[in-house]
């Protein structure tokens, strides 16, 4: 089944990318894979403090994904696959694409203004190196425009 991989965070553009991917999945009979990345924490000398920082980041990412999945299901009827991973964003995304041949596209949301985020900057710099299309959804699109374009 055709799967759209969407990397989400707490930004408005991530919500736009998720809506676009969901609409494409509905129209193509596909699915959505939601990926929440947990950044590598800075080294903390005390192990207990580091474990608490990692646990808090994981809980925050899991809550974010649960909210996104609930919204996705209520709006499109699609029950997405959910992944929460810690590590270097581009490396994790490449590993996910390599591990799942069903992934048909990487869908990222771009901020309405300013410089691109780290994933867009990384993948747009060499899009030919990806084994799937890269879809960058402008953060300036409203819901009607997303629905029309998807």
Buried (B, 14 or more C-beta within 10 A) or exposed (E): EEBBBBBBBEEEBBBBBBBBBBBBBBEEEBBBBBBBBBEEBEEEEEEEEBEEEBEEBBEBBBEBBBEBBEBBBEBBEBEBBBBBBBEBBBEBBBEBBEEBEEBBBBBBBBBEEEEBBEBBEBBEEEEEEBEBEBBBBBBEBEEEBBEEEB
